[in-house]
Amino acid sequence: MPDKNAGLTHIDSSGAANMVDVSEKAVTHRLASARGSVTMKRETLDLIRSGNAKKGDVLGTARLAGIMAAKKTHELIPLCHPLMLSKVTVDVEIDEDLPGLQVTATTKVSGQTGVEMEALTACSLACLTIYDMAKAVDRGMVIGDIRLLEKAGGKSGHWTIEKDGAEGGT
């Protein structure tokens, strides 16, 4: 009978959750990038752009929240390893077509395990912070399309969403 958990690194043969043992893995330079969006009313976007949101600097606060979240990923997601991140960037760009904001988070480490979850966590929390800071004027904002764009390093090498053919949704 085939193992129903084959390929799931955090589940053992009995179905129990486990933290993966990375002690034998090589230390390599690792990078991951994730992107998400917050769609909102045009008036909300204009308010954020003007810097006149009641709670303060929405874009700067979202960047800081994302960076802080990346550093706490292991405290938020069971079985994630604590990592000594060497770099976290969170970029928030205005997207007139949404209308709204595009958030891109990039994480780097020299270590034995990847930083995909840290990039995804940073992106997610930055989006949530944008929502929190602007919800008083627009409760209908939509957080969406949070996904991994790229990962590099480690045994599996370099992966991008474009190489996977998954651009536009997976």
KEVO-549403 format. One line per field, with one value per residue: residue number from 1; x, y, z of N, C-alpha, C, CB in turn. Coordinates in nm, 2 decimals, always signed. Glycine has a CB too. Layout:
residues N
i = (NUM,...);
neast = (X,...);
nnorth = (Y,...);
nup = (Z,...);
caeast = (X,...);
canorth = (Y,...);
caup = (Z,...);
ceast = (X,...);
cnorth = (Y,...);
cup = (Z,...);
cbeast = (X,...);
cbnorth = (Y,...);
cbup = (Z,...);
//
This chain:
residues 170
i = (1,2,3,4,5,6,7,8,9,10,11,12,13,14,15,16,17,18,19,20,21,22,23,24,25,26,27,28,29,30,31,32,33,34,35,36,37,38,39,40,41,42,43,44,45,46,47,48,49,50,51,52,53,54,55,56,57,58,59,60,61,62,63,64,65,66,67,68,69,70,71,72,73,74,75,76,77,78,79,80,81,82,83,84,85,86,87,88,89,90,91,92,93,94,95,96,97,98,99,100,101,102,103,104,105,106,107,108,109,110,111,112,113,114,115,116,117,118,119,120,121,122,123,124,125,126,127,128,129,130,131,132,133,134,135,136,137,138,139,140,141,142,143,144,145,146,147,148,149,150,151,152,153,154,155,156,157,158,159,160,161,162,163,164,165,166,167,168,169,170);
neast = (+0.09,+0.07,+0.24,+0.05,+0.14,+0.37,+0.62,+0.55,+0.71,+0.68,+0.53,+0.52,+0.54,+0.33,+0.15,+0.19,+0.27,+0.59,+0.89,+1.12,+1.44,+1.71,+1.98,+2.18,+2.19,+2.34,+2.48,+2.36,+2.33,+2.02,+1.72,+1.40,+1.10,+0.79,+0.45,+0.17,-0.16,-0.36,-0.67,-0.87,-1.10,-1.08,-1.07,-0.97,-0.72,-0.61,-0.62,-0.43,-0.20,-0.17,-0.08,-0.24,-0.39,-0.58,-0.46,-0.19,+0.13,+0.07,+0.20,+0.47,+0.44,+0.33,+0.55,+0.73,+0.59,+0.58,+0.85,+0.90,+0.73,+0.84,+1.07,+0.95,+0.83,+0.88,+0.76,+0.49,+0.41,+0.36,+0.62,+0.81,+1.15,+1.35,+1.52,+1.82,+1.78,+1.93,+1.86,+1.56,+1.33,+1.05,+0.85,+0.61,+0.39,+0.20,-0.08,-0.25,-0.43,-0.56,-0.79,-0.52,-0.27,+0.04,+0.22,+0.55,+0.76,+1.09,+1.32,+1.63,+1.88,+2.17,+2.18,+2.04,+1.79,+1.51,+1.36,+1.11,+0.86,+0.90,+0.91,+0.65,+0.50,+0.59,+0.48,+0.21,+0.15,+0.21,+0.02,-0.21,-0.17,-0.20,-0.47,-0.57,-0.49,-0.64,-0.90,-1.11,-1.21,-1.26,-1.40,-1.43,-1.21,-0.99,-0.78,-0.54,-0.42,-0.18,+0.13,+0.41,+0.69,+0.95,+1.22,+1.54,+1.85,+1.97,+1.91,+1.71,+1.75,+1.70,+1.39,+1.12,+0.80,+0.74,+0.89,+0.77,+0.53,+0.31,+0.21,-0.03,-0.19,-0.23);
nnorth = (-0.12,+0.22,+0.49,+0.74,+0.98,+1.04,+1.24,+1.46,+1.65,+1.72,+1.54,+1.22,+0.86,+0.76,+0.96,+1.16,+1.49,+1.64,+1.82,+1.89,+1.74,+1.91,+1.90,+1.76,+1.88,+2.09,+2.42,+2.68,+2.97,+3.13,+3.24,+3.39,+3.51,+3.67,+3.77,+3.98,+4.13,+4.42,+4.52,+4.81,+5.08,+5.36,+5.60,+5.54,+5.45,+5.69,+5.84,+5.69,+5.73,+6.00,+6.03,+6.09,+5.92,+5.83,+5.67,+5.70,+5.66,+5.45,+5.29,+5.28,+5.17,+4.92,+4.81,+4.78,+4.61,+4.38,+4.31,+4.26,+4.05,+3.85,+3.78,+3.65,+3.42,+3.15,+3.14,+3.17,+2.98,+2.64,+2.41,+2.54,+2.63,+2.83,+3.10,+3.28,+3.54,+3.72,+3.92,+4.11,+4.24,+4.46,+4.57,+4.81,+4.89,+5.13,+5.04,+5.14,+5.01,+4.82,+4.92,+4.97,+4.82,+4.66,+4.42,+4.31,+4.08,+4.00,+3.76,+3.66,+3.42,+3.25,+2.93,+2.61,+2.56,+2.66,+2.99,+3.04,+3.05,+3.26,+3.48,+3.46,+3.50,+3.76,+3.91,+3.85,+3.96,+4.23,+4.30,+4.26,+4.46,+4.69,+4.67,+4.69,+4.95,+5.11,+5.03,+5.18,+5.35,+5.19,+4.91,+4.71,+4.62,+4.40,+4.14,+3.96,+3.70,+3.61,+3.47,+3.26,+3.38,+3.32,+3.11,+3.03,+2.85,+2.58,+2.22,+2.18,+2.38,+2.66,+2.81,+2.96,+3.12,+3.17,+2.98,+2.75,+2.77,+2.86,+3.12,+3.36,+3.22,+2.95);
nup = (+0.00,-0.09,+0.06,+0.19,+0.26,+0.12,+0.01,+0.16,+0.36,+0.63,+0.76,+0.91,+0.84,+0.98,+0.99,+1.16,+1.27,+1.21,+1.28,+1.04,+1.01,+0.96,+1.00,+0.86,+0.62,+0.37,+0.43,+0.25,+0.04,+0.04,-0.10,-0.12,-0.27,-0.24,-0.34,-0.30,-0.30,-0.23,-0.29,-0.33,-0.28,-0.51,-0.38,-0.13,-0.19,-0.29,-0.05,+0.11,-0.05,-0.03,+0.23,+0.44,+0.60,+0.89,+1.08,+1.03,+0.86,+0.62,+0.42,+0.51,+0.76,+0.70,+0.56,+0.77,+0.94,+0.79,+0.77,+1.05,+1.08,+0.92,+1.07,+1.28,+1.19,+1.26,+1.51,+1.45,+1.26,+1.28,+1.31,+1.15,+1.11,+1.33,+1.20,+1.11,+0.96,+0.69,+0.54,+0.48,+0.27,+0.21,-0.03,-0.13,-0.37,-0.56,-0.75,-1.00,-1.17,-1.02,-0.84,-0.60,-0.39,-0.45,-0.29,-0.23,-0.10,+0.00,+0.11,+0.27,+0.35,+0.49,+0.52,+0.64,+0.56,+0.36,+0.29,+0.21,+0.36,+0.53,+0.35,+0.25,+0.48,+0.56,+0.34,+0.37,+0.62,+0.58,+0.40,+0.56,+0.75,+0.60,+0.54,+0.80,+0.88,+0.71,+0.72,+0.84,+0.66,+0.44,+0.45,+0.27,+0.14,-0.04,+0.02,-0.16,-0.40,-0.28,-0.32,-0.38,-0.56,-0.63,-0.55,-0.43,-0.40,-0.19,-0.21,-0.41,-0.58,-0.81,-0.85,-1.02,-1.05,-1.32,-1.46,-1.38,-1.51,-1.39,-1.38,-1.32,-1.16,-0.93);
caeast = (+0.00,+0.16,+0.24,-0.03,+0.21,+0.49,+0.65,+0.51,+0.83,+0.65,+0.44,+0.59,+0.47,+0.21,+0.07,+0.22,+0.35,+0.73,+0.98,+1.22,+1.57,+1.80,+2.12,+2.27,+2.18,+2.45,+2.45,+2.37,+2.26,+1.89,+1.64,+1.26,+1.02,+0.64,+0.38,+0.03,-0.22,-0.47,-0.76,-0.95,-1.17,-0.98,-1.06,-0.89,-0.58,-0.57,-0.59,-0.30,-0.10,-0.15,-0.02,-0.34,-0.47,-0.60,-0.36,-0.05,+0.20,+0.02,+0.30,+0.59,+0.40,+0.32,+0.68,+0.79,+0.51,+0.62,+0.99,+0.89,+0.66,+0.94,+1.16,+0.88,+0.76,+0.88,+0.66,+0.36,+0.38,+0.42,+0.73,+0.91,+1.27,+1.40,+1.63,+1.89,+1.77,+2.03,+1.79,+1.42,+1.28,+0.91,+0.82,+0.47,+0.38,+0.07,-0.12,-0.37,-0.52,-0.64,-0.69,-0.47,-0.13,+0.11,+0.33,+0.65,+0.86,+1.20,+1.39,+1.75,+1.95,+2.27,+2.14,+2.02,+1.65,+1.46,+1.30,+0.98,+0.76,+0.93,+0.87,+0.50,+0.45,+0.61,+0.39,+0.07,+0.13,+0.21,-0.12,-0.31,-0.15,-0.26,-0.61,-0.60,-0.47,-0.74,-1.04,-1.21,-1.26,-1.29,-1.40,-1.45,-1.08,-0.97,-0.64,-0.54,-0.31,-0.05,+0.20,+0.56,+0.73,+1.08,+1.30,+1.67,+1.93,+1.94,+1.92,+1.62,+1.79,+1.63,+1.25,+1.04,+0.67,+0.74,+0.95,+0.67,+0.42,+0.19,+0.18,-0.17,-0.26,-0.20);
canorth = (+0.00,+0.33,+0.59,+0.85,+1.10,+1.05,+1.38,+1.56,+1.65,+1.75,+1.43,+1.09,+0.75,+0.73,+1.07,+1.26,+1.61,+1.64,+1.92,+1.83,+1.74,+1.98,+1.90,+1.71,+1.96,+2.19,+2.56,+2.75,+3.10,+3.10,+3.36,+3.37,+3.63,+3.65,+3.89,+3.98,+4.26,+4.47,+4.60,+4.90,+5.19,+5.46,+5.71,+5.48,+5.45,+5.83,+5.87,+5.63,+5.80,+6.14,+6.02,+6.15,+5.82,+5.86,+5.59,+5.74,+5.62,+5.31,+5.22,+5.26,+5.08,+4.79,+4.75,+4.74,+4.49,+4.26,+4.27,+4.20,+3.92,+3.75,+3.74,+3.58,+3.32,+3.03,+3.15,+3.17,+2.86,+2.52,+2.32,+2.62,+2.65,+2.97,+3.14,+3.41,+3.61,+3.81,+4.04,+4.11,+4.37,+4.46,+4.68,+4.83,+4.98,+5.16,+4.98,+5.21,+4.92,+4.74,+5.00,+4.92,+4.81,+4.54,+4.40,+4.21,+4.06,+3.91,+3.72,+3.59,+3.36,+3.15,+2.83,+2.47,+2.54,+2.77,+3.11,+3.07,+3.08,+3.39,+3.57,+3.46,+3.56,+3.90,+3.96,+3.84,+4.06,+4.37,+4.32,+4.27,+4.59,+4.79,+4.66,+4.74,+5.09,+5.18,+4.97,+5.28,+5.42,+5.10,+4.77,+4.61,+4.59,+4.25,+4.09,+3.84,+3.66,+3.59,+3.35,+3.25,+3.41,+3.27,+3.06,+2.99,+2.79,+2.45,+2.10,+2.19,+2.48,+2.78,+2.80,+3.08,+3.10,+3.17,+2.85,+2.65,+2.78,+2.89,+3.26,+3.39,+3.15,+2.81);
caup = (+0.00,-0.10,+0.17,+0.15,+0.30,+0.05,-0.05,+0.25,+0.45,+0.77,+0.80,+0.90,+0.78,+1.06,+0.97,+1.27,+1.22,+1.26,+1.23,+0.95,+1.06,+0.86,+1.06,+0.77,+0.50,+0.35,+0.44,+0.12,+0.03,+0.00,-0.12,-0.16,-0.29,-0.25,-0.38,-0.27,-0.33,-0.15,-0.38,-0.25,-0.35,-0.55,-0.28,-0.02,-0.25,-0.29,+0.09,+0.15,-0.13,+0.02,+0.36,+0.54,+0.67,+1.03,+1.16,+1.00,+0.73,+0.59,+0.35,+0.60,+0.87,+0.63,+0.54,+0.90,+0.99,+0.71,+0.82,+1.18,+1.07,+0.87,+1.18,+1.38,+1.12,+1.33,+1.62,+1.40,+1.18,+1.34,+1.25,+1.08,+1.19,+1.35,+1.11,+1.13,+0.83,+0.66,+0.47,+0.45,+0.21,+0.18,-0.12,-0.15,-0.48,-0.60,-0.87,-1.04,-1.23,-0.92,-0.78,-0.48,-0.36,-0.47,-0.19,-0.26,+0.01,-0.03,+0.23,+0.24,+0.46,+0.46,+0.62,+0.60,+0.51,+0.28,+0.35,+0.15,+0.46,+0.58,+0.25,+0.24,+0.61,+0.55,+0.24,+0.43,+0.73,+0.53,+0.34,+0.67,+0.81,+0.51,+0.57,+0.94,+0.88,+0.62,+0.73,+0.89,+0.54,+0.33,+0.50,+0.16,+0.07,-0.07,+0.02,-0.25,-0.48,-0.21,-0.37,-0.40,-0.70,-0.66,-0.44,-0.48,-0.30,-0.14,-0.30,-0.52,-0.68,-0.84,-0.90,-1.03,-1.10,-1.46,-1.50,-1.34,-1.59,-1.31,-1.37,-1.33,-1.05,-0.91);
ceast = (+0.09,+0.14,+0.17,+0.04,+0.34,+0.51,+0.62,+0.62,+0.80,+0.56,+0.52,+0.49,+0.34,+0.11,+0.09,+0.30,+0.49,+0.80,+1.09,+1.36,+1.66,+1.95,+2.22,+2.28,+2.30,+2.40,+2.47,+2.30,+2.13,+1.81,+1.50,+1.19,+0.87,+0.57,+0.23,-0.03,-0.33,-0.55,-0.85,-1.02,-1.06,-0.96,-0.97,-0.74,-0.53,-0.54,-0.46,-0.19,-0.07,-0.08,-0.11,-0.43,-0.47,-0.49,-0.22,+0.00,+0.17,+0.14,+0.42,+0.56,+0.39,+0.45,+0.74,+0.72,+0.56,+0.76,+0.98,+0.83,+0.76,+1.03,+1.09,+0.80,+0.76,+0.79,+0.52,+0.31,+0.44,+0.52,+0.82,+1.03,+1.30,+1.52,+1.69,+1.89,+1.88,+1.98,+1.64,+1.39,+1.13,+0.89,+0.67,+0.46,+0.23,+0.04,-0.25,-0.47,-0.61,-0.78,-0.65,-0.32,-0.08,+0.22,+0.42,+0.75,+0.97,+1.28,+1.52,+1.81,+2.07,+2.23,+2.11,+1.87,+1.61,+1.39,+1.17,+0.87,+0.78,+0.89,+0.71,+0.44,+0.47,+0.51,+0.25,+0.05,+0.13,+0.07,-0.22,-0.29,-0.21,-0.41,-0.65,-0.59,-0.58,-0.88,-1.14,-1.27,-1.30,-1.29,-1.41,-1.32,-1.06,-0.82,-0.64,-0.41,-0.17,+0.01,+0.35,+0.59,+0.86,+1.14,+1.43,+1.75,+1.88,+1.94,+1.83,+1.65,+1.70,+1.49,+1.19,+0.90,+0.66,+0.79,+0.85,+0.55,+0.29,+0.15,+0.03,-0.26,-0.23,-0.30);
cnorth = (+0.12,+0.42,+0.71,+0.98,+1.12,+1.18,+1.49,+1.56,+1.67,+1.64,+1.30,+0.98,+0.72,+0.85,+1.18,+1.37,+1.61,+1.77,+1.85,+1.84,+1.79,+1.97,+1.85,+1.79,+2.06,+2.33,+2.62,+2.89,+3.07,+3.23,+3.31,+3.50,+3.59,+3.78,+3.87,+4.12,+4.29,+4.56,+4.68,+5.00,+5.29,+5.57,+5.66,+5.49,+5.60,+5.88,+5.82,+5.70,+5.93,+6.14,+6.07,+6.05,+5.85,+5.79,+5.63,+5.69,+5.48,+5.24,+5.19,+5.16,+4.94,+4.73,+4.70,+4.62,+4.37,+4.22,+4.20,+4.06,+3.81,+3.69,+3.65,+3.46,+3.19,+3.02,+3.14,+3.04,+2.74,+2.46,+2.40,+2.63,+2.80,+2.99,+3.27,+3.47,+3.71,+3.94,+4.01,+4.25,+4.35,+4.59,+4.69,+4.93,+5.00,+5.10,+5.04,+5.12,+4.84,+4.81,+4.95,+4.92,+4.67,+4.53,+4.29,+4.20,+3.96,+3.88,+3.64,+3.54,+3.28,+3.04,+2.70,+2.45,+2.67,+2.88,+3.14,+3.11,+3.22,+3.50,+3.58,+3.52,+3.71,+3.97,+3.96,+3.95,+4.20,+4.40,+4.34,+4.41,+4.70,+4.79,+4.72,+4.89,+5.17,+5.13,+5.07,+5.34,+5.32,+4.95,+4.66,+4.58,+4.44,+4.23,+3.96,+3.81,+3.65,+3.46,+3.37,+3.29,+3.34,+3.21,+3.01,+2.94,+2.65,+2.34,+2.12,+2.30,+2.60,+2.75,+2.93,+3.04,+3.09,+3.04,+2.74,+2.66,+2.82,+3.03,+3.28,+3.31,+3.01,+2.76);
cup = (+0.00,+0.02,+0.13,+0.18,+0.22,-0.01,+0.05,+0.36,+0.60,+0.83,+0.80,+0.85,+0.85,+1.05,+1.08,+1.21,+1.29,+1.21,+1.16,+1.01,+0.94,+0.90,+0.96,+0.63,+0.49,+0.38,+0.30,+0.13,-0.02,-0.01,-0.16,-0.18,-0.31,-0.28,-0.34,-0.31,-0.24,-0.25,-0.29,-0.34,-0.40,-0.45,-0.16,-0.07,-0.25,-0.15,+0.14,+0.08,-0.07,+0.16,+0.47,+0.60,+0.82,+1.12,+1.13,+0.86,+0.70,+0.52,+0.43,+0.71,+0.82,+0.61,+0.67,+0.96,+0.92,+0.75,+0.95,+1.17,+1.02,+0.98,+1.28,+1.32,+1.20,+1.46,+1.58,+1.33,+1.24,+1.25,+1.16,+1.18,+1.22,+1.27,+1.14,+0.99,+0.81,+0.60,+0.45,+0.39,+0.18,+0.09,-0.14,-0.26,-0.52,-0.73,-0.91,-1.10,-1.14,-0.89,-0.64,-0.47,-0.39,-0.36,-0.23,-0.15,-0.03,+0.09,+0.19,+0.37,+0.41,+0.57,+0.56,+0.55,+0.45,+0.36,+0.28,+0.25,+0.51,+0.48,+0.24,+0.37,+0.60,+0.45,+0.31,+0.53,+0.69,+0.47,+0.46,+0.74,+0.73,+0.54,+0.70,+0.94,+0.80,+0.63,+0.77,+0.77,+0.43,+0.39,+0.39,+0.08,+0.06,-0.07,-0.07,-0.32,-0.41,-0.26,-0.38,-0.54,-0.73,-0.53,-0.50,-0.36,-0.26,-0.25,-0.42,-0.62,-0.69,-0.90,-0.91,-1.08,-1.25,-1.52,-1.48,-1.43,-1.52,-1.30,-1.40,-1.24,-1.05,-0.80);
cbeast = (-0.10,+0.13,+0.38,-0.17,+0.24,+0.50,+0.58,+0.37,+0.92,+0.59,+0.31,+0.64,+0.55,+0.25,-0.07,+0.29,+0.27,+0.80,+1.04,+1.21,+1.62,+1.76,+2.12,+2.24,+2.05,+2.51,+2.54,+2.31,+2.34,+1.82,+1.70,+1.18,+1.06,+0.59,+0.39,+0.00,-0.28,-0.43,-0.84,-0.86,-1.28,-1.03,-1.20,-0.93,-0.58,-0.69,-0.71,-0.30,-0.14,-0.29,+0.11,-0.42,-0.42,-0.73,-0.39,+0.04,+0.35,-0.10,+0.35,+0.63,+0.27,+0.24,+0.77,+0.78,+0.36,+0.63,+1.08,+0.81,+0.54,+1.02,+1.21,+0.78,+0.83,+1.03,+0.69,+0.34,+0.42,+0.31,+0.66,+0.85,+1.39,+1.43,+1.58,+2.04,+1.63,+2.14,+1.86,+1.33,+1.35,+0.82,+0.89,+0.40,+0.45,+0.05,-0.13,-0.33,-0.45,-0.56,-0.74,-0.53,-0.10,+0.16,+0.26,+0.72,+0.78,+1.29,+1.31,+1.85,+1.85,+2.42,+2.01,+2.05,+1.56,+1.38,+1.39,+0.93,+0.75,+1.08,+0.92,+0.45,+0.53,+0.75,+0.39,+0.05,+0.24,+0.32,-0.16,-0.28,+0.00,-0.23,-0.66,-0.50,-0.34,-0.69,-1.04,-1.14,-1.17,-1.19,-1.52,-1.55,-0.96,-1.04,-0.59,-0.65,-0.29,-0.07,+0.14,+0.62,+0.75,+1.17,+1.23,+1.75,+1.95,+1.80,+1.88,+1.48,+1.81,+1.71,+1.17,+1.10,+0.57,+0.83,+1.08,+0.63,+0.40,+0.22,+0.26,-0.21,-0.41,-0.06);
cbnorth = (+0.00,+0.41,+0.62,+0.85,+1.10,+0.94,+1.40,+1.54,+1.75,+1.88,+1.42,+1.05,+0.63,+0.70,+1.03,+1.19,+1.74,+1.52,+2.01,+1.88,+1.60,+2.12,+1.82,+1.56,+2.03,+2.18,+2.63,+2.67,+3.20,+3.00,+3.44,+3.28,+3.71,+3.59,+3.92,+3.94,+4.26,+4.55,+4.50,+4.97,+5.26,+5.52,+5.74,+5.34,+5.40,+5.92,+5.82,+5.48,+5.81,+6.21,+6.10,+6.25,+5.68,+5.83,+5.45,+5.69,+5.64,+5.32,+5.30,+5.39,+5.12,+4.80,+4.86,+4.86,+4.51,+4.30,+4.40,+4.29,+3.93,+3.81,+3.86,+3.66,+3.29,+3.00,+3.28,+3.29,+2.88,+2.43,+2.22,+2.76,+2.59,+3.00,+3.14,+3.38,+3.67,+3.75,+4.07,+4.08,+4.40,+4.45,+4.67,+4.88,+4.92,+5.32,+4.82,+5.32,+4.83,+4.71,+5.15,+4.78,+4.85,+4.52,+4.37,+4.24,+4.00,+3.98,+3.63,+3.69,+3.28,+3.20,+2.88,+2.38,+2.51,+2.72,+3.23,+2.95,+2.97,+3.41,+3.53,+3.31,+3.50,+3.93,+3.88,+3.71,+4.04,+4.38,+4.20,+4.16,+4.61,+4.76,+4.51,+4.68,+5.13,+5.17,+4.86,+5.38,+5.52,+5.11,+4.75,+4.67,+4.65,+4.21,+4.06,+3.85,+3.76,+3.59,+3.32,+3.12,+3.56,+3.38,+2.94,+3.11,+2.88,+2.45,+1.98,+2.21,+2.42,+2.87,+2.70,+3.18,+3.20,+3.28,+2.82,+2.67,+2.66,+2.83,+3.35,+3.35,+3.17,+2.78);
cbup = (+0.12,-0.23,+0.22,+0.22,+0.45,-0.06,-0.17,+0.32,+0.41,+0.79,+0.72,+1.04,+0.77,+1.20,+0.98,+1.39,+1.26,+1.21,+1.35,+0.81,+1.11,+0.84,+1.18,+0.74,+0.49,+0.21,+0.55,+0.01,-0.06,+0.10,-0.24,-0.06,-0.42,-0.12,-0.52,-0.13,-0.48,-0.02,-0.47,-0.15,-0.27,-0.69,-0.22,+0.01,-0.39,-0.35,+0.18,+0.11,-0.28,+0.03,+0.36,+0.47,+0.64,+1.07,+1.15,+1.10,+0.75,+0.50,+0.23,+0.66,+0.94,+0.50,+0.48,+1.00,+0.97,+0.56,+0.83,+1.27,+0.98,+0.76,+1.25,+1.45,+0.99,+1.38,+1.70,+1.30,+1.03,+1.38,+1.16,+1.05,+1.11,+1.51,+0.96,+1.18,+0.82,+0.58,+0.33,+0.58,+0.08,+0.31,-0.26,-0.02,-0.61,-0.60,-0.86,-1.14,-1.32,-0.79,-0.76,-0.45,-0.22,-0.61,-0.05,-0.40,+0.14,-0.14,+0.32,+0.17,+0.55,+0.47,+0.69,+0.71,+0.63,+0.17,+0.34,+0.07,+0.57,+0.61,+0.11,+0.23,+0.73,+0.49,+0.12,+0.48,+0.84,+0.42,+0.25,+0.77,+0.83,+0.36,+0.57,+1.04,+0.84,+0.47,+0.83,+0.98,+0.48,+0.22,+0.60,+0.06,+0.15,-0.20,+0.16,-0.35,-0.59,-0.06,-0.51,-0.36,-0.71,-0.72,-0.36,-0.55,-0.18,-0.08,-0.22,-0.47,-0.81,-0.93,-0.81,-1.13,-1.04,-1.52,-1.43,-1.20,-1.67,-1.17,-1.47,-1.48,-1.07,-0.87);
//
